[in-house]
Amino acid sequence: MMRVLRLLLVCVWIWMIAAFGEVSEAQASHVQYGIVYSEVTGQQLTMDYYPAAGGGPHPAVIIIHGGGYTGGTSRNGSEAYCADFLAPAGYAVFSIN
């Protein structure tokens, strides 16, 4: 039950930023790395936030890295490429590690 509640709170937080957060062009280059959204068995679960360019409201995109705890992160490969492409196009991007 707590996992569902935690996931729901993260989704609401993402929606609020995407719907009401107005981000200027200067702020769009300010990526926030390593935001801790939960902790499971002592391991912190993190995500990166790429703010959208321009005034809001903005659609949100959630990118999930599926490395299976064996390799890679949300900052390399196609995840980072997609986020770097979508944020300047006006999408608020959350890349979950």
C-alpha positions, 0 to 999 in steps of 0.5 A: 500500500505504501508503494502505491501511495508513494508512486501516486505522490510522485505522479501528482508531483510530476503532474503539478510541475508539468501543469503549473510550473512555468520555466523560462528558457534560461532555466531549461538548461538547469537539469536536476540530477539524482532527485531521490523519490524513494528508498527500497531496502537501503537503496535510494531510487533516483530520477533526473528532471529536465525542465521544459523550455518556454512558458507552461503548462507543459506535457510531461514525459517519463523515461524509465531506464531498464538496466535491471541494476546491472548496467547503465544509468538514466544519464547515458544512452538513449535516455539522455538523448531523448531527454535532451531532445524533448526538454527544449521542445517544451516537454517536462522530462522525468528520467527514472533510474 
